[in-house]
Structure formats: C-alpha cells, structure tokens
Amino acid sequence: MTLHFSRKQMIYLVLAMFFLFGVFYLTYFLLVKPVNLKVSQLENSVQIEQRLLDNISDKHTNEAPVISSTEIQKRIPVIPLVEQIVLDVGRAETLSESRVIDMSYSDSEFTFIDETQPEEQQDATNPDNSTENNQATNDNGTDKQAKKTEAIDPELIDGLNQITVTLHVQSPNYNDLEKFLSAIEHQTRITRVSSLSFTGTPELVSVDQVAEQLVYDVTISTFYMPKYEDLAGEAPKLTVPPPSNKKNPLAPGLEKKDEKKQ
C-alpha cells in the first residue's frame, strides 16, 4: 500500500518537523545548556580551590615552626635568674611557715656524676653479693643492668651550669621541714635537693617544756644554659614586689618607741 500525501499535507508535515526541532533546540539552550555551563564553572572553581589549598599546605609544611623558648626557659633558663631562686625560696618559707636564717650560693659548670659507681665498687669488694645480684636480675627480669649501661648524650649537658644554694633554715617541726623541701622541689624551674643535715630536738619529758624549733642545713641545686645567651630576651619575666621606698626599715611602732626614748 502506497501512501500519497497531498501538497497541503506535506507542508503541514514539514512545519511540524520544524516545530519539534525548534522546541528541542529551545529546550536545550534554555534549560540544559545553562545547567551544563554552571556545572563546568563549579568544577573549575573546585579545582582552583584545591590548588590553593595544596599550595597553602605545602607552604606550612616547608616552613619551620616558630616556637618561643619562654616555656622551656621556665624550667631551665639561659641566664642565672638568681632573683627567681630567692623568690622561690621565699614562697617555700611562706608555705611551710619556716624561716631562712642564712643563704649563700655559688655558680659552677655542671659535671655529670655516675651514680652507679658506688654500686660497682661495692660489687667489686663483695663478689658474692655481685653474683647474687646478677642472679636476681636474671631471675626477676629487671632492667637494673640496662640502666647502668645506659649512655647519656653529652650534647644534652654540654654548656650546662649549676647554681648551688646553701640554706640554713629554721622550721617549727619535721612536718614543716618536709613542706619546705617539697615546695623547693616542686617549683616550675628544675630544682633538686642535694643534701640535708639536721639534729633532732631534745625529747619532751614534762608538760612545761616547749618544743624547740628544728634548725637544719639544706643544699639545693638549679641549672641554667649560658650557651644560648642569644635567647635571653625570651627568658621568663619575674614578678617582683615594688619597692616600699622606706627611709627607715623599722616598723612605725618601733620608730615611735625610739623617739620617746630620745
């Protein structure tokens, strides 16, 4: 069966095809193409932002971090800061209700002392004990021998100086002595008690007796690193009480009594 279109029908068919093509063309340019263009723009923006992020990350990775030495110098400063030691001792006095009668200090280069040497000498003089100690170490699995042979890096203590402070202190009792020593050792600045010597007070035998103050000598050590004096500007600042500007150090009450006597 053969279809025959009239001239009029052919014109309508062509016009319908042009209409459909026009609708498709307008739909693409008005709806599809703007969406594709926006998607392309967003993809380009994401790529640019990713490049910027990568550049910033590489820059931060390559740059060396700038860290102030102030926090480290609170433990080991690069300058002596003797005033800080005096203030720390004063705080320990207040916390323990003690009184420092005399105080002196000396500055010297720090020398590491091998604390295992006495044990080695003791083992050499008593081989039986040495054998027993080695056997105990092997049986118990302790790391005592490892600690003896552990090497200390000399670079860590190279240029380290030590300030030795000798104190003559008076405390109400032994508990206050412990408070004083604890306050000294728990300062922010690294401080250790090197030696302590005292004589016990007489025993109380009657209710009329009053307990005597406990007087003792204590030696403490603290450190500083003058090797890095170029960092002195970053040393921690001291909080020092302002001067009282007194012409006479005596209390006002004592001044009045002296004036009356005159």
HELIX and SHEET records of a PDB file:
HELIX    1   1 ARG A    7  THR A   27  1                                  21    
HELIX    2   2 TYR A   28  VAL A   32  3                                   5    
HELIX    3   3 LYS A   33  ASN A   62  1                                  30    
HELIX    4   4 THR A   70  GLN A   73  1                                   4    
HELIX    5   5 VAL A   82  SER A   96  1                                  15    
HELIX    6   6 GLN A  117  THR A  125  1                                   9    
HELIX    7   7 PRO A  127  ASN A  140  1                                  14    
HELIX    8   8 LYS A  144  THR A  149  1                                   6    
HELIX    9   9 PRO A  154  ILE A  157  1                                   4    
HELIX   10  10 TYR A  174  GLU A  185  1                                  12    
HELIX   11  11 PRO A  226  GLU A  234  5                                   9    
HELIX   12  12 PRO A  252  LYS A  261  1                                  10    
SHEET    1   A 4 ARG A  99  GLU A 109  0                                        
SHEET    2   A 4 ASN A 161  SER A 171 -1                                        
SHEET    3   A 4 LEU A 214  TYR A 224 -1                                        
SHEET    4   A 4 THR A 191  PHE A 198 -1                                        
END                                                                             
